[in-house]
């Protein structure tokens, strides 16, 4: 079974009985227990972070990732579909994490759980538990990760575009969150993550042609290496999915994001 990176509720519903399907709900436990897609297991979003100082929002260690795979019952045959209760950034970061460890069969539910309920599809409240699985063979792909050194080396590279997915006040430095300095990485292009949605009431991703045109206006084009980030690489989990969905082949996520860049004394900043 092969599913698209961005899957519609109606298509997912057709595969609910497939034994290889692994549905991961990254909502809060409270919301998960109120109702989730049948068969979905709940995964705390904190499991996507290393939790280690000084930048706790970075990718978990290989041991942490191995335990995560074991706990969700991931196998090489697993076809993963993820969603959350935060408009998609956690699901996006989870799919990015799967890609980083070499598991490319992952999809995000377009519109999150709201699209499922809008289609009048069934929910269940009983918690589900992961199936036992043998150890997943993790191979970290560094080509999907950007760090301070990589970004610094490519600040003036014409074939690299930094996609800042934060709000505009964060981008300009008017608003500073948990950082010693405000502003943005020099040369970074701003396109807020919520601008990827059809509307505030419809959290499905906009049509591809509309997004490609809007991103092109900001200098974010498929022919470039894209580095996407936000404050803690949560919102940029969504923009990673959008870029890949649009056919961008070279997309890296800066998991340190502004929490790291904005607190390092030597990193340059524009406002």
TIRODO-318775 format. One record per residue (C-alpha): residue in three letters; x, y, z. Coordinates in steps of 0.02 Angstrom, whole numbers, plus 50000, padded with zeros to 5 digits. Example, Ala and Ser with C-alpha at 12.3 -4.5 7.8 and 13.67 -1.06 7.14 Angstrom:
# residues 2
<pt><residu>ALA</residu><c1>50615</c1><c2>49775</c2><c3>50390</c3></pt>
<pt><residu>SER</residu><c1>50684</c1><c2>49947</c2><c3>50357</c3></pt>
This chain:
# residues 271
<pt><residu>UNK</residu><c1>50000</c1><c2>50000</c2><c3>50000</c3></pt>
<pt><residu>UNK</residu><c1>50064</c1><c2>50171</c2><c3>49951</c3></pt>
<pt><residu>UNK</residu><c1>49981</c1><c2>50331</c2><c3>50011</c3></pt>
<pt><residu>UNK</residu><c1>50012</c1><c2>50513</c2><c3>49961</c3></pt>
<pt><residu>UNK</residu><c1>50109</c1><c2>50626</c2><c3>50079</c3></pt>
<pt><residu>UNK</residu><c1>49952</c1><c2>50730</c2><c3>50105</c3></pt>
<pt><residu>UNK</residu><c1>49803</c1><c2>50613</c2><c3>50120</c3></pt>
<pt><residu>UNK</residu><c1>49618</c1><c2>50654</c2><c3>50117</c3></pt>
<pt><residu>UNK</residu><c1>49501</c1><c2>50583</c2><c3>50247</c3></pt>
<pt><residu>UNK</residu><c1>49399</c1><c2>50487</c2><c3>50118</c3></pt>
<pt><residu>UNK</residu><c1>49554</c1><c2>50397</c2><c3>50053</c3></pt>
<pt><residu>UNK</residu><c1>49616</c1><c2>50355</c2><c3>50227</c3></pt>
<pt><residu>UNK</residu><c1>49446</c1><c2>50282</c2><c3>50269</c3></pt>
<pt><residu>UNK</residu><c1>49464</c1><c2>50158</c2><c3>50126</c3></pt>
<pt><residu>UNK</residu><c1>49620</c1><c2>50083</c2><c3>50207</c3></pt>
<pt><residu>UNK</residu><c1>49570</c1><c2>50070</c2><c3>50390</c3></pt>
<pt><residu>UNK</residu><c1>49573</c1><c2>49880</c2><c3>50386</c3></pt>
<pt><residu>UNK</residu><c1>49745</c1><c2>49865</c2><c3>50307</c3></pt>
<pt><residu>UNK</residu><c1>49860</c1><c2>49776</c2><c3>50431</c3></pt>
<pt><residu>UNK</residu><c1>50008</c1><c2>49885</c2><c3>50380</c3></pt>
<pt><residu>UNK</residu><c1>49919</c1><c2>50047</c2><c3>50421</c3></pt>
<pt><residu>UNK</residu><c1>49983</c1><c2>50137</c2><c3>50576</c3></pt>
<pt><residu>UNK</residu><c1>49882</c1><c2>50291</c2><c3>50624</c3></pt>
<pt><residu>UNK</residu><c1>49966</c1><c2>50407</c2><c3>50749</c3></pt>
<pt><residu>UNK</residu><c1>49867</c1><c2>50539</c2><c3>50842</c3></pt>
<pt><residu>UNK</residu><c1>49979</c1><c2>50675</c2><c3>50914</c3></pt>
<pt><residu>UNK</residu><c1>49838</c1><c2>50764</c2><c3>51003</c3></pt>
<pt><residu>UNK</residu><c1>49835</c1><c2>50789</c2><c3>51191</c3></pt>
<pt><residu>UNK</residu><c1>49782</c1><c2>50634</c2><c3>51285</c3></pt>
<pt><residu>UNK</residu><c1>49623</c1><c2>50725</c2><c3>51337</c3></pt>
<pt><residu>UNK</residu><c1>49573</c1><c2>50761</c2><c3>51158</c3></pt>
<pt><residu>UNK</residu><c1>49625</c1><c2>50588</c2><c3>51101</c3></pt>
<pt><residu>UNK</residu><c1>49507</c1><c2>50509</c2><c3>51228</c3></pt>
<pt><residu>UNK</residu><c1>49365</c1><c2>50621</c2><c3>51172</c3></pt>
<pt><residu>UNK</residu><c1>49371</c1><c2>50538</c2><c3>51003</c3></pt>
<pt><residu>UNK</residu><c1>49500</c1><c2>50480</c2><c3>50876</c3></pt>
<pt><residu>UNK</residu><c1>49508</c1><c2>50390</c2><c3>50710</c3></pt>
<pt><residu>UNK</residu><c1>49475</c1><c2>50204</c2><c3>50737</c3></pt>
<pt><residu>UNK</residu><c1>49637</c1><c2>50112</c2><c3>50772</c3></pt>
<pt><residu>UNK</residu><c1>49740</c1><c2>50268</c2><c3>50803</c3></pt>
<pt><residu>UNK</residu><c1>49870</c1><c2>50264</c2><c3>50943</c3></pt>
<pt><residu>UNK</residu><c1>49913</c1><c2>50418</c2><c3>51044</c3></pt>
<pt><residu>UNK</residu><c1>50091</c1><c2>50485</c2><c3>51043</c3></pt>
<pt><residu>UNK</residu><c1>50142</c1><c2>50627</c2><c3>51160</c3></pt>
<pt><residu>UNK</residu><c1>50219</c1><c2>50768</c2><c3>51058</c3></pt>
<pt><residu>UNK</residu><c1>50362</c1><c2>50780</c2><c3>51184</c3></pt>
<pt><residu>UNK</residu><c1>50429</c1><c2>50618</c2><c3>51111</c3></pt>
<pt><residu>UNK</residu><c1>50479</c1><c2>50716</c2><c3>50955</c3></pt>
<pt><residu>UNK</residu><c1>50604</c1><c2>50821</c2><c3>51055</c3></pt>
<pt><residu>UNK</residu><c1>50771</c1><c2>50777</c2><c3>51131</c3></pt>
<pt><residu>UNK</residu><c1>50726</c1><c2>50869</c2><c3>51291</c3></pt>
<pt><residu>UNK</residu><c1>50911</c1><c2>50902</c2><c3>51321</c3></pt>
<pt><residu>UNK</residu><c1>50987</c1><c2>51071</c2><c3>51362</c3></pt>
<pt><residu>UNK</residu><c1>51034</c1><c2>51192</c2><c3>51293</c3></pt>
<pt><residu>UNK</residu><c1>50913</c1><c2>51168</c2><c3>51146</c3></pt>
<pt><residu>UNK</residu><c1>50781</c1><c2>51042</c2><c3>51202</c3></pt>
<pt><residu>UNK</residu><c1>50681</c1><c2>51057</c2><c3>51039</c3></pt>
<pt><residu>UNK</residu><c1>50814</c1><c2>50971</c2><c3>50934</c3></pt>
<pt><residu>UNK</residu><c1>50795</c1><c2>50798</c2><c3>50857</c3></pt>
<pt><residu>UNK</residu><c1>50796</c1><c2>50660</c2><c3>50989</c3></pt>
<pt><residu>UNK</residu><c1>50952</c1><c2>50553</c2><c3>51007</c3></pt>
<pt><residu>UNK</residu><c1>50966</c1><c2>50392</c2><c3>50909</c3></pt>
<pt><residu>UNK</residu><c1>50926</c1><c2>50293</c2><c3>51068</c3></pt>
<pt><residu>UNK</residu><c1>50772</c1><c2>50400</c2><c3>51097</c3></pt>
<pt><residu>UNK</residu><c1>50718</c1><c2>50377</c2><c3>50917</c3></pt>
<pt><residu>UNK</residu><c1>50744</c1><c2>50189</c2><c3>50931</c3></pt>
<pt><residu>UNK</residu><c1>50634</c1><c2>50183</c2><c3>51085</c3></pt>
<pt><residu>UNK</residu><c1>50503</c1><c2>50288</c2><c3>50998</c3></pt>
<pt><residu>UNK</residu><c1>50498</c1><c2>50166</c2><c3>50852</c3></pt>
<pt><residu>UNK</residu><c1>50480</c1><c2>50020</c2><c3>50970</c3></pt>
<pt><residu>UNK</residu><c1>50342</c1><c2>50104</c2><c3>51069</c3></pt>
<pt><residu>UNK</residu><c1>50234</c1><c2>50142</c2><c3>50916</c3></pt>
<pt><residu>UNK</residu><c1>50266</c1><c2>49971</c2><c3>50839</c3></pt>
<pt><residu>UNK</residu><c1>50349</c1><c2>50039</c2><c3>50683</c3></pt>
<pt><residu>UNK</residu><c1>50409</c1><c2>49911</c2><c3>50556</c3></pt>
<pt><residu>UNK</residu><c1>50483</c1><c2>49929</c2><c3>50382</c3></pt>
<pt><residu>UNK</residu><c1>50310</c1><c2>49886</c2><c3>50313</c3></pt>
<pt><residu>UNK</residu><c1>50216</c1><c2>50015</c2><c3>50416</c3></pt>
<pt><residu>UNK</residu><c1>50117</c1><c2>50143</c2><c3>50318</c3></pt>
<pt><residu>UNK</residu><c1>50100</c1><c2>50288</c2><c3>50439</c3></pt>
<pt><residu>UNK</residu><c1>49966</c1><c2>50422</c2><c3>50441</c3></pt>
<pt><residu>UNK</residu><c1>49978</c1><c2>50561</c2><c3>50570</c3></pt>
<pt><residu>UNK</residu><c1>49869</c1><c2>50703</c2><c3>50630</c3></pt>
<pt><residu>UNK</residu><c1>49860</c1><c2>50818</c2><c3>50782</c3></pt>
<pt><residu>UNK</residu><c1>49751</c1><c2>50947</c2><c3>50870</c3></pt>
<pt><residu>UNK</residu><c1>49870</c1><c2>51092</c2><c3>50833</c3></pt>
<pt><residu>UNK</residu><c1>49827</c1><c2>51123</c2><c3>50648</c3></pt>
<pt><residu>UNK</residu><c1>49959</c1><c2>51002</c2><c3>50586</c3></pt>
<pt><residu>UNK</residu><c1>50133</c1><c2>51057</c2><c3>50645</c3></pt>
<pt><residu>UNK</residu><c1>50157</c1><c2>50910</c2><c3>50762</c3></pt>
<pt><residu>UNK</residu><c1>50101</c1><c2>50786</c2><c3>50631</c3></pt>
<pt><residu>UNK</residu><c1>50219</c1><c2>50870</c2><c3>50509</c3></pt>
<pt><residu>UNK</residu><c1>50366</c1><c2>50861</c2><c3>50627</c3></pt>
<pt><residu>UNK</residu><c1>50328</c1><c2>50678</c2><c3>50659</c3></pt>
<pt><residu>UNK</residu><c1>50329</c1><c2>50638</c2><c3>50472</c3></pt>
<pt><residu>UNK</residu><c1>50493</c1><c2>50735</c2><c3>50455</c3></pt>
<pt><residu>UNK</residu><c1>50563</c1><c2>50630</c2><c3>50598</c3></pt>
<pt><residu>UNK</residu><c1>50513</c1><c2>50471</c2><c3>50508</c3></pt>
<pt><residu>UNK</residu><c1>50597</c1><c2>50534</c2><c3>50350</c3></pt>
<pt><residu>UNK</residu><c1>50755</c1><c2>50575</c2><c3>50448</c3></pt>
<pt><residu>UNK</residu><c1>50768</c1><c2>50396</c2><c3>50514</c3></pt>
<pt><residu>UNK</residu><c1>50739</c1><c2>50323</c2><c3>50341</c3></pt>
<pt><residu>UNK</residu><c1>50554</c1><c2>50281</c2><c3>50347</c3></pt>
<pt><residu>UNK</residu><c1>50476</c1><c2>50369</c2><c3>50198</c3></pt>
<pt><residu>UNK</residu><c1>50304</c1><c2>50291</c2><c3>50203</c3></pt>
<pt><residu>UNK</residu><c1>50218</c1><c2>50427</c2><c3>50303</c3></pt>
<pt><residu>UNK</residu><c1>50069</c1><c2>50539</c2><c3>50270</c3></pt>
<pt><residu>UNK</residu><c1>49982</c1><c2>50684</c2><c3>50355</c3></pt>
<pt><residu>UNK</residu><c1>49793</c1><c2>50693</c2><c3>50361</c3></pt>
<pt><residu>UNK</residu><c1>49742</c1><c2>50847</c2><c3>50263</c3></pt>
<pt><residu>UNK</residu><c1>49638</c1><c2>50957</c2><c3>50377</c3></pt>
<pt><residu>UNK</residu><c1>49677</c1><c2>50853</c2><c3>50531</c3></pt>
<pt><residu>UNK</residu><c1>49536</c1><c2>50771</c2><c3>50629</c3></pt>
<pt><residu>UNK</residu><c1>49413</c1><c2>50908</c2><c3>50580</c3></pt>
<pt><residu>UNK</residu><c1>49417</c1><c2>50846</c2><c3>50400</c3></pt>
<pt><residu>UNK</residu><c1>49376</c1><c2>50670</c2><c3>50461</c3></pt>
<pt><residu>UNK</residu><c1>49226</c1><c2>50726</c2><c3>50563</c3></pt>
<pt><residu>UNK</residu><c1>49169</c1><c2>50844</c2><c3>50425</c3></pt>
<pt><residu>UNK</residu><c1>49158</c1><c2>50692</c2><c3>50311</c3></pt>
<pt><residu>UNK</residu><c1>49045</c1><c2>50610</c2><c3>50442</c3></pt>
<pt><residu>UNK</residu><c1>49169</c1><c2>50469</c2><c3>50469</c3></pt>
<pt><residu>UNK</residu><c1>49170</c1><c2>50367</c2><c3>50630</c3></pt>
<pt><residu>UNK</residu><c1>49268</c1><c2>50403</c2><c3>50788</c3></pt>
<pt><residu>UNK</residu><c1>49309</c1><c2>50293</c2><c3>50936</c3></pt>
<pt><residu>UNK</residu><c1>49351</c1><c2>50342</c2><c3>51115</c3></pt>
<pt><residu>UNK</residu><c1>49434</c1><c2>50182</c2><c3>51175</c3></pt>
<pt><residu>UNK</residu><c1>49624</c1><c2>50198</c2><c3>51184</c3></pt>
<pt><residu>UNK</residu><c1>49725</c1><c2>50091</c2><c3>51065</c3></pt>
<pt><residu>UNK</residu><c1>49894</c1><c2>50014</c2><c3>51099</c3></pt>
<pt><residu>UNK</residu><c1>50038</c1><c2>49987</c2><c3>50980</c3></pt>
<pt><residu>UNK</residu><c1>50071</c1><c2>49814</c2><c3>50913</c3></pt>
<pt><residu>UNK</residu><c1>50232</c1><c2>49730</c2><c3>50964</c3></pt>
<pt><residu>UNK</residu><c1>50368</c1><c2>49751</c2><c3>50833</c3></pt>
<pt><residu>UNK</residu><c1>50548</c1><c2>49702</c2><c3>50807</c3></pt>
<pt><residu>UNK</residu><c1>50680</c1><c2>49839</c2><c3>50819</c3></pt>
<pt><residu>UNK</residu><c1>50672</c1><c2>49962</c2><c3>50674</c3></pt>
<pt><residu>UNK</residu><c1>50839</c1><c2>49990</c2><c3>50588</c3></pt>
<pt><residu>UNK</residu><c1>50871</c1><c2>50177</c2><c3>50603</c3></pt>
<pt><residu>UNK</residu><c1>50981</c1><c2>50267</c2><c3>50478</c3></pt>
<pt><residu>UNK</residu><c1>50992</c1><c2>50455</c2><c3>50509</c3></pt>
<pt><residu>UNK</residu><c1>50985</c1><c2>50557</c2><c3>50348</c3></pt>
<pt><residu>UNK</residu><c1>51085</c1><c2>50717</c2><c3>50377</c3></pt>
<pt><residu>UNK</residu><c1>51023</c1><c2>50789</c2><c3>50212</c3></pt>
<pt><residu>UNK</residu><c1>50856</c1><c2>50827</c2><c3>50297</c3></pt>
<pt><residu>UNK</residu><c1>50934</c1><c2>50926</c2><c3>50441</c3></pt>
<pt><residu>UNK</residu><c1>51010</c1><c2>51099</c2><c3>50445</c3></pt>
<pt><residu>UNK</residu><c1>51117</c1><c2>51161</c2><c3>50589</c3></pt>
<pt><residu>UNK</residu><c1>51203</c1><c2>51325</c2><c3>50630</c3></pt>
<pt><residu>UNK</residu><c1>51360</c1><c2>51277</c2><c3>50534</c3></pt>
<pt><residu>UNK</residu><c1>51265</c1><c2>51229</c2><c3>50376</c3></pt>
<pt><residu>UNK</residu><c1>51160</c1><c2>51387</c2><c3>50379</c3></pt>
<pt><residu>UNK</residu><c1>51311</c1><c2>51499</c2><c3>50412</c3></pt>
<pt><residu>UNK</residu><c1>51403</c1><c2>51422</c2><c3>50266</c3></pt>
<pt><residu>UNK</residu><c1>51256</c1><c2>51451</c2><c3>50149</c3></pt>
<pt><residu>UNK</residu><c1>51193</c1><c2>51623</c2><c3>50203</c3></pt>
<pt><residu>UNK</residu><c1>51238</c1><c2>51701</c2><c3>50036</c3></pt>
<pt><residu>UNK</residu><c1>51214</c1><c2>51549</c2><c3>49925</c3></pt>
<pt><residu>UNK</residu><c1>51094</c1><c2>51593</c2><c3>49783</c3></pt>
<pt><residu>UNK</residu><c1>51029</c1><c2>51414</c2><c3>49773</c3></pt>
<pt><residu>UNK</residu><c1>50976</c1><c2>51410</c2><c3>49957</c3></pt>
<pt><residu>UNK</residu><c1>50817</c1><c2>51489</c2><c3>50027</c3></pt>
<pt><residu>UNK</residu><c1>50778</c1><c2>51499</c2><c3>50213</c3></pt>
<pt><residu>UNK</residu><c1>50591</c1><c2>51486</c2><c3>50245</c3></pt>
<pt><residu>UNK</residu><c1>50545</c1><c2>51572</c2><c3>50409</c3></pt>
<pt><residu>UNK</residu><c1>50374</c1><c2>51506</c2><c3>50458</c3></pt>
<pt><residu>UNK</residu><c1>50348</c1><c2>51616</c2><c3>50611</c3></pt>
<pt><residu>UNK</residu><c1>50228</c1><c2>51761</c2><c3>50628</c3></pt>
<pt><residu>UNK</residu><c1>50277</c1><c2>51925</c2><c3>50546</c3></pt>
<pt><residu>UNK</residu><c1>50310</c1><c2>52014</c2><c3>50712</c3></pt>
<pt><residu>UNK</residu><c1>50430</c1><c2>51874</c2><c3>50760</c3></pt>
<pt><residu>UNK</residu><c1>50515</c1><c2>51887</c2><c3>50590</c3></pt>
<pt><residu>UNK</residu><c1>50541</c1><c2>52076</c2><c3>50606</c3></pt>
<pt><residu>UNK</residu><c1>50598</c1><c2>52065</c2><c3>50786</c3></pt>
<pt><residu>UNK</residu><c1>50449</c1><c2>52162</c2><c3>50853</c3></pt>
<pt><residu>UNK</residu><c1>50403</c1><c2>52007</c2><c3>50952</c3></pt>
<pt><residu>UNK</residu><c1>50538</c1><c2>51905</c2><c3>51040</c3></pt>
<pt><residu>UNK</residu><c1>50501</c1><c2>51736</c2><c3>51117</c3></pt>
<pt><residu>UNK</residu><c1>50625</c1><c2>51647</c2><c3>51230</c3></pt>
<pt><residu>UNK</residu><c1>50775</c1><c2>51723</c2><c3>51143</c3></pt>
<pt><residu>UNK</residu><c1>50910</c1><c2>51850</c2><c3>51183</c3></pt>
<pt><residu>UNK</residu><c1>50882</c1><c2>51939</c2><c3>51018</c3></pt>
<pt><residu>UNK</residu><c1>50743</c1><c2>51963</c2><c3>50893</c3></pt>
<pt><residu>UNK</residu><c1>50735</c1><c2>51969</c2><c3>50704</c3></pt>
<pt><residu>UNK</residu><c1>50774</c1><c2>51839</c2><c3>50573</c3></pt>
<pt><residu>UNK</residu><c1>50919</c1><c2>51746</c2><c3>50494</c3></pt>
<pt><residu>UNK</residu><c1>50999</c1><c2>51860</c2><c3>50363</c3></pt>
<pt><residu>UNK</residu><c1>50915</c1><c2>51837</c2><c3>50195</c3></pt>
<pt><residu>UNK</residu><c1>50774</c1><c2>51729</c2><c3>50264</c3></pt>
<pt><residu>UNK</residu><c1>50608</c1><c2>51733</c2><c3>50170</c3></pt>
<pt><residu>UNK</residu><c1>50448</c1><c2>51750</c2><c3>50270</c3></pt>
<pt><residu>UNK</residu><c1>50292</c1><c2>51648</c2><c3>50236</c3></pt>
<pt><residu>UNK</residu><c1>50190</c1><c2>51614</c2><c3>50392</c3></pt>
<pt><residu>UNK</residu><c1>50139</c1><c2>51433</c2><c3>50415</c3></pt>
<pt><residu>UNK</residu><c1>49954</c1><c2>51475</c2><c3>50436</c3></pt>
<pt><residu>UNK</residu><c1>49954</c1><c2>51553</c2><c3>50262</c3></pt>
<pt><residu>UNK</residu><c1>49965</c1><c2>51375</c2><c3>50196</c3></pt>
<pt><residu>UNK</residu><c1>49785</c1><c2>51341</c2><c3>50248</c3></pt>
<pt><residu>UNK</residu><c1>49630</c1><c2>51372</c2><c3>50143</c3></pt>
<pt><residu>UNK</residu><c1>49557</c1><c2>51476</c2><c3>50285</c3></pt>
<pt><residu>UNK</residu><c1>49552</c1><c2>51489</c2><c3>50474</c3></pt>
<pt><residu>UNK</residu><c1>49398</c1><c2>51378</c2><c3>50470</c3></pt>
<pt><residu>UNK</residu><c1>49465</c1><c2>51256</c2><c3>50340</c3></pt>
<pt><residu>UNK</residu><c1>49634</c1><c2>51187</c2><c3>50391</c3></pt>
<pt><residu>UNK</residu><c1>49661</c1><c2>51092</c2><c3>50230</c3></pt>
<pt><residu>UNK</residu><c1>49812</c1><c2>51145</c2><c3>50128</c3></pt>
<pt><residu>UNK</residu><c1>49781</c1><c2>51271</c2><c3>49988</c3></pt>
<pt><residu>UNK</residu><c1>49786</c1><c2>51212</c2><c3>49807</c3></pt>
<pt><residu>UNK</residu><c1>49962</c1><c2>51182</c2><c3>49744</c3></pt>
<pt><residu>UNK</residu><c1>49960</c1><c2>51315</c2><c3>49608</c3></pt>
<pt><residu>UNK</residu><c1>49907</c1><c2>51450</c2><c3>49732</c3></pt>
<pt><residu>UNK</residu><c1>50042</c1><c2>51403</c2><c3>49856</c3></pt>
<pt><residu>UNK</residu><c1>50178</c1><c2>51388</c2><c3>49726</c3></pt>
<pt><residu>UNK</residu><c1>50135</c1><c2>51561</c2><c3>49662</c3></pt>
<pt><residu>UNK</residu><c1>50132</c1><c2>51637</c2><c3>49836</c3></pt>
<pt><residu>UNK</residu><c1>50296</c1><c2>51555</c2><c3>49887</c3></pt>
<pt><residu>UNK</residu><c1>50379</c1><c2>51611</c2><c3>49725</c3></pt>
<pt><residu>UNK</residu><c1>50337</c1><c2>51791</c2><c3>49767</c3></pt>
<pt><residu>UNK</residu><c1>50436</c1><c2>51766</c2><c3>49928</c3></pt>
<pt><residu>UNK</residu><c1>50585</c1><c2>51688</c2><c3>49841</c3></pt>
<pt><residu>UNK</residu><c1>50546</c1><c2>51510</c2><c3>49896</c3></pt>
<pt><residu>UNK</residu><c1>50554</c1><c2>51401</c2><c3>49740</c3></pt>
<pt><residu>UNK</residu><c1>50573</c1><c2>51214</c2><c3>49705</c3></pt>
<pt><residu>UNK</residu><c1>50741</c1><c2>51235</c2><c3>49617</c3></pt>
<pt><residu>UNK</residu><c1>50825</c1><c2>51287</c2><c3>49780</c3></pt>
<pt><residu>UNK</residu><c1>50880</c1><c2>51200</c2><c3>49938</c3></pt>
<pt><residu>UNK</residu><c1>50749</c1><c2>51251</c2><c3>50065</c3></pt>
<pt><residu>UNK</residu><c1>50789</c1><c2>51271</c2><c3>50250</c3></pt>
<pt><residu>UNK</residu><c1>50630</c1><c2>51292</c2><c3>50351</c3></pt>
<pt><residu>UNK</residu><c1>50619</c1><c2>51341</c2><c3>50533</c3></pt>
<pt><residu>UNK</residu><c1>50511</c1><c2>51430</c2><c3>50662</c3></pt>
<pt><residu>UNK</residu><c1>50540</c1><c2>51454</c2><c3>50849</c3></pt>
<pt><residu>UNK</residu><c1>50561</c1><c2>51272</c2><c3>50901</c3></pt>
<pt><residu>UNK</residu><c1>50532</c1><c2>51176</c2><c3>50738</c3></pt>
<pt><residu>UNK</residu><c1>50350</c1><c2>51145</c2><c3>50775</c3></pt>
<pt><residu>UNK</residu><c1>50264</c1><c2>51260</c2><c3>50650</c3></pt>
<pt><residu>UNK</residu><c1>50399</c1><c2>51219</c2><c3>50522</c3></pt>
<pt><residu>UNK</residu><c1>50347</c1><c2>51037</c2><c3>50535</c3></pt>
<pt><residu>UNK</residu><c1>50194</c1><c2>51092</c2><c3>50436</c3></pt>
<pt><residu>UNK</residu><c1>50294</c1><c2>51192</c2><c3>50310</c3></pt>
<pt><residu>UNK</residu><c1>50408</c1><c2>51043</c2><c3>50282</c3></pt>
<pt><residu>UNK</residu><c1>50257</c1><c2>50939</c2><c3>50231</c3></pt>
<pt><residu>UNK</residu><c1>50192</c1><c2>51079</c2><c3>50120</c3></pt>
<pt><residu>UNK</residu><c1>50359</c1><c2>51098</c2><c3>50030</c3></pt>
<pt><residu>UNK</residu><c1>50375</c1><c2>50912</c2><c3>50000</c3></pt>
<pt><residu>UNK</residu><c1>50193</c1><c2>50901</c2><c3>49945</c3></pt>
<pt><residu>UNK</residu><c1>50226</c1><c2>51039</c2><c3>49818</c3></pt>
<pt><residu>UNK</residu><c1>50370</c1><c2>50942</c2><c3>49742</c3></pt>
<pt><residu>UNK</residu><c1>50517</c1><c2>51027</c2><c3>49828</c3></pt>
<pt><residu>UNK</residu><c1>50649</c1><c2>50889</c2><c3>49827</c3></pt>
<pt><residu>UNK</residu><c1>50784</c1><c2>50968</c2><c3>49937</c3></pt>
<pt><residu>UNK</residu><c1>50708</c1><c2>51022</c2><c3>50102</c3></pt>
<pt><residu>UNK</residu><c1>50801</c1><c2>51033</c2><c3>50266</c3></pt>
<pt><residu>UNK</residu><c1>50729</c1><c2>51075</c2><c3>50436</c3></pt>
<pt><residu>UNK</residu><c1>50826</c1><c2>51180</c2><c3>50560</c3></pt>
<pt><residu>UNK</residu><c1>50772</c1><c2>51092</c2><c3>50719</c3></pt>
<pt><residu>UNK</residu><c1>50867</c1><c2>51215</c2><c3>50829</c3></pt>
<pt><residu>UNK</residu><c1>50762</c1><c2>51354</c2><c3>50751</c3></pt>
<pt><residu>UNK</residu><c1>50755</c1><c2>51528</c2><c3>50827</c3></pt>
<pt><residu>UNK</residu><c1>50767</c1><c2>51459</c2><c3>51003</c3></pt>
<pt><residu>UNK</residu><c1>50947</c1><c2>51415</c2><c3>50961</c3></pt>
<pt><residu>UNK</residu><c1>50992</c1><c2>51550</c2><c3>50833</c3></pt>
<pt><residu>UNK</residu><c1>50917</c1><c2>51692</c2><c3>50936</c3></pt>
<pt><residu>UNK</residu><c1>51013</c1><c2>51641</c2><c3>51092</c3></pt>
<pt><residu>UNK</residu><c1>51186</c1><c2>51619</c2><c3>51017</c3></pt>
<pt><residu>UNK</residu><c1>51293</c1><c2>51775</c2><c3>51037</c3></pt>
<pt><residu>UNK</residu><c1>51386</c1><c2>51754</c2><c3>50873</c3></pt>
<pt><residu>UNK</residu><c1>51242</c1><c2>51722</c2><c3>50752</c3></pt>
<pt><residu>UNK</residu><c1>51199</c1><c2>51868</c2><c3>50637</c3></pt>
<pt><residu>UNK</residu><c1>51023</c1><c2>51941</c2><c3>50637</c3></pt>
<pt><residu>UNK</residu><c1>50922</c1><c2>52052</c2><c3>50522</c3></pt>
<pt><residu>UNK</residu><c1>50767</c1><c2>52151</c2><c3>50570</c3></pt>
